[in-house]
Amino acid sequence: MKPTIRLAFVIFVTSVFFIHCSSSSENGVPALNNVSDLPSLNAADYDYSITSSASAVEGLTLRSQQNSGNAFSRAACEAYQFKREMFRNAAQVESFRCYIGNLEQEFDNLSVPIDAWGFYEIHFPTIAEEENGPPPVVRIRVGKRNGELGMDVCQADGEDNAYIQSVQFRFSASEEGYSGFAINRYAFNREGETFLGSSREDISIVGTSRDDFTSAEFLSSNQDSNGDNDNWQQRATFTATHETQTNTLSGVNSSQSPQWGNHQSRMYGQWGEDLVGSVQYETTGQHPAPTRQDCLEWWTPPPGEEDAYLENCVNICYDEEGNSSAADENDMCTFTDDGTESFDINNEAEPPVFSLISDASSSYFESVLDASLPQLGDLDAQTAFTETWDCQPDDEFIVIDATESRVISECEVYEELDWDLCWRQEEEARQEEQE
């Protein structure tokens, strides 16, 4: 269930709107006239920890005082990674809501027209690329049309400096709360080669803020146009009632890679704010069998033992139980793993510790066991822009010089994932068992 490594730099998801007029509720519908009217779009802000206030959660950090000391739960770790990846995607959306929302307060000429587009070229402070801040210059068009706030974002292409659309954002308000989506075109580098991908974040919040909500649902869809040919979706629902919370997470992933083979993964989990829960999972696929070079890179056998070692390594496949079999005619190993696990998470240390617990200790086990896993046939990562922009204004851009602004330092940036976390922790647990 190891997630595929992807991304080195990302074209930033930009999700922001702003109107310079008074904010008030109209006919029971929450105001959506200023960027500050939008609640946080970061999924992590709706994931309660032990405290009863989501605002007390620090970014992606989860807290649990529990740790049974039992064996490592790989399924719980992968579920955690599914959620962390969703948090990362949603945090990209939230970061620009914060950037532009703060600039709205600084610049009177930054406003949103009604039933038309406003065109702006924003110059941000220069920031190191590895710090995941905004690009130095972005072009945006923004407007409120038919009650919907919309924004499209362009940034300069790294090769010829031509502007290309990177983000489409649409959001609206209703009596229940807020809903909308952001589509992001991004690029990532792997082994010196640049690949393109796209993602879509669908967000629905019943309530008015992260401190006053009934439920918040986030659906993250991702699609690589080349590279590993990955398609994956995660859906998380956070439900808050009487200062308690139940969280539901499901995910499906399909990957085709010439280097790593192919795999399909499905999972469904539920947990409480104490981070005790259960998860159901299934993963199947193929990976290349180890070559002679692979085997010798992994371990150098003592003199005289090389032939015996290679005989049990080259083109040999091993399952989770350590049973061996020969690779198929295409030198591929087939694997499958499924089941359920109940778990708790201890976050006193970083990274967190994922421990198996008895199914009887999880109040969610029965509902997780009865749940249907998302189907691979249902994987529908529709991430193309629904409305395109050529990055040119109808008349001219209004230039916003924010190079001296403190906007970046006042907004949190998203964090990259430790993609090897679960594999590394499983190896460490296995070594501890052998000692």
JOMOBEL-V926024 format. One record per residue. N is the residue number from 0. RES is the residue in one small letter. PSI is psi in whole degrees, 0 to 359 (NA if undefined). Layout:
N;RES;PSI / N;RES;PSI
This chain:
0;m;17 / 1;k;126 / 2;p;150 / 3;t;136 / 4;i;131 / 5;r;158 / 6;l;133 / 7;a;317 / 8;f;152 / 9;v;136 / 10;i;126 / 11;f;133 / 12;v;133 / 13;t;118 / 14;s;85 / 15;v;151 / 16;f;159 / 17;f;141 / 18;i;132 / 19;h;84 / 20;c;172 / 21;s;149 / 22;s;126 / 23;s;160 / 24;s;138 / 25;e;118 / 26;n;38 / 27;g;358 / 28;v;127 / 29;p;145 / 30;a;145 / 31;l;60 / 32;n;346 / 33;n;158 / 34;v;328 / 35;s;345 / 36;d;333 / 37;l;134 / 38;p;171 / 39;s;138 / 40;l;12 / 41;n;118 / 42;a;327 / 43;a;333 / 44;d;348 / 45;y;5 / 46;d;101 / 47;y;148 / 48;s;210 / 49;i;329 / 50;t;158 / 51;s;0 / 52;s;122 / 53;a;333 / 54;s;345 / 55;a;350 / 56;v;130 / 57;e;99 / 58;g;240 / 59;l;2 / 60;t;132 / 61;l;149 / 62;r;137 / 63;s;134 / 64;q;357 / 65;q;144 / 66;n;108 / 67;s;343 / 68;g;8 / 69;n;189 / 70;a;158 / 71;f;137 / 72;s;102 / 73;r;321 / 74;a;319 / 75;a;321 / 76;c;317 / 77;e;323 / 78;a;319 / 79;y;318 / 80;q;321 / 81;f;314 / 82;k;319 / 83;r;321 / 84;e;320 / 85;m;318 / 86;f;317 / 87;r;314 / 88;n;315 / 89;a;328 / 90;a;329 / 91;q;319 / 92;v;312 / 93;e;326 / 94;s;316 / 95;f;334 / 96;r;320 / 97;c;315 / 98;y;304 / 99;i;326 / 100;g;319 / 101;n;320 / 102;l;328 / 103;e;324 / 104;q;338 / 105;e;328 / 106;f;114 / 107;d;337 / 108;n;7 / 109;l;103 / 110;s;169 / 111;v;118 / 112;p;158 / 113;i;133 / 114;d;31 / 115;a;172 / 116;w;143 / 117;g;141 / 118;f;128 / 119;y;144 / 120;e;116 / 121;i;127 / 122;h;113 / 123;f;162 / 124;p;147 / 125;t;134 / 126;i;148 / 127;a;138 / 128;e;323 / 129;e;348 / 130;e;359 / 131;n;35 / 132;g;184 / 133;p;163 / 134;p;159 / 135;p;323 / 136;v;133 / 137;v;150 / 138;r;136 / 139;i;151 / 140;r;137 / 141;v;143 / 142;g;161 / 143;k;112 / 144;r;128 / 145;n;39 / 146;g;3 / 147;e;127 / 148;l;131 / 149;g;147 / 150;m;138 / 151;d;142 / 152;v;138 / 153;c;148 / 154;q;163 / 155;a;135 / 156;d;138 / 157;g;337 / 158;e;302 / 159;d;8 / 160;n;15 / 161;a;144 / 162;y;135 / 163;i;150 / 164;q;131 / 165;s;339 / 166;v;141 / 167;q;134 / 168;f;132 / 169;r;132 / 170;f;147 / 171;s;165 / 172;a;149 / 173;s;182 / 174;e;332 / 175;e;326 / 176;g;232 / 177;y;146 / 178;s;155 / 179;g;195 / 180;f;159 / 181;a;132 / 182;i;133 / 183;n;128 / 184;r;127 / 185;y;170 / 186;a;150 / 187;f;153 / 188;n;132 / 189;r;120 / 190;e;43 / 191;g;359 / 192;e;136 / 193;t;131 / 194;f;154 / 195;l;151 / 196;g;178 / 197;s;155 / 198;s;157 / 199;r;131 / 200;e;114 / 201;d;127 / 202;i;132 / 203;s;121 / 204;i;119 / 205;v;105 / 206;g;186 / 207;t;344 / 208;s;175 / 209;r;343 / 210;d;353 / 211;d;79 / 212;f;154 / 213;t;318 / 214;s;154 / 215;a;125 / 216;e;133 / 217;f;125 / 218;l;116 / 219;s;119 / 220;s;134 / 221;n;146 / 222;q;121 / 223;d;132 / 224;s;343 / 225;n;203 / 226;g;241 / 227;d;0 / 228;n;52 / 229;d;141 / 230;n;126 / 231;w;151 / 232;q;145 / 233;q;140 / 234;r;128 / 235;a;135 / 236;t;127 / 237;f;118 / 238;t;123 / 239;a;126 / 240;t;123 / 241;h;47 / 242;e;21 / 243;t;168 / 244;q;140 / 245;t;130 / 246;n;140 / 247;t;134 / 248;l;133 / 249;s;153 / 250;g;152 / 251;v;140 / 252;n;136 / 253;s;127 / 254;s;138 / 255;q;117 / 256;s;127 / 257;p;329 / 258;q;320 / 259;w;356 / 260;g;213 / 261;n;153 / 262;h;157 / 263;q;132 / 264;s;142 / 265;r;145 / 266;m;157 / 267;y;131 / 268;g;158 / 269;q;146 / 270;w;162 / 271;g;180 / 272;e;345 / 273;d;1 / 274;l;37 / 275;v;130 / 276;g;195 / 277;s;156 / 278;v;142 / 279;q;140 / 280;y;160 / 281;e;131 / 282;t;135 / 283;t;160 / 284;g;196 / 285;q;149 / 286;h;153 / 287;p;138 / 288;a;151 / 289;p;139 / 290;t;173 / 291;r;318 / 292;q;318 / 293;d;311 / 294;c;319 / 295;l;336 / 296;e;327 / 297;w;321 / 298;w;139 / 299;t;108 / 300;p;155 / 301;p;159 / 302;p;135 / 303;g;350 / 304;e;3 / 305;e;315 / 306;d;316 / 307;a;320 / 308;y;312 / 309;l;327 / 310;e;330 / 311;n;11 / 312;c;308 / 313;v;125 / 314;n;29 / 315;i;134 / 316;c;143 / 317;y;139 / 318;d;184 / 319;e;335 / 320;e;359 / 321;g;6 / 322;n;142 / 323;s;154 / 324;s;159 / 325;a;147 / 326;a;162 / 327;d;185 / 328;e;343 / 329;n;14 / 330;d;41 / 331;m;147 / 332;c;132 / 333;t;137 / 334;f;154 / 335;t;145 / 336;d;130 / 337;d;166 / 338;g;196 / 339;t;151 / 340;e;142 / 341;s;149 / 342;f;165 / 343;d;162 / 344;i;128 / 345;n;119 / 346;n;23 / 347;e;330 / 348;a;160 / 349;e;124 / 350;p;166 / 351;p;162 / 352;v;130 / 353;f;118 / 354;s;140 / 355;l;141 / 356;i;170 / 357;s;149 / 358;d;328 / 359;a;340 / 360;s;353 / 361;s;122 / 362;s;351 / 363;y;357 / 364;f;313 / 365;e;317 / 366;s;325 / 367;v;320 / 368;l;324 / 369;d;349 / 370;a;152 / 371;s;131 / 372;l;148 / 373;p;142 / 374;q;142 / 375;l;327 / 376;g;342 / 377;d;356 / 378;l;110 / 379;d;74 / 380;a;78 / 381;q;98 / 382;t;12 / 383;a;149 / 384;f;136 / 385;t;346 / 386;e;127 / 387;t;160 / 388;w;139 / 389;d;9 / 390;c;16 / 391;q;145 / 392;p;158 / 393;d;325 / 394;d;282 / 395;e;160 / 396;f;144 / 397;i;122 / 398;v;129 / 399;i;110 / 400;d;98 / 401;a;22 / 402;t;337 / 403;e;7 / 404;s;152 / 405;r;15 / 406;v;322 / 407;i;316 / 408;s;338 / 409;e;353 / 410;c;137 / 411;e;142 / 412;v;159 / 413;y;158 / 414;e;142 / 415;e;155 / 416;l;150 / 417;d;94 / 418;w;337 / 419;d;9 / 420;l;307 / 421;c;319 / 422;w;316 / 423;r;317 / 424;q;326 / 425;e;319 / 426;e;319 / 427;e;320 / 428;a;322 / 429;r;319 / 430;q;322 / 431;e;324 / 432;e;328 / 433;q;342 / 434;e;NA
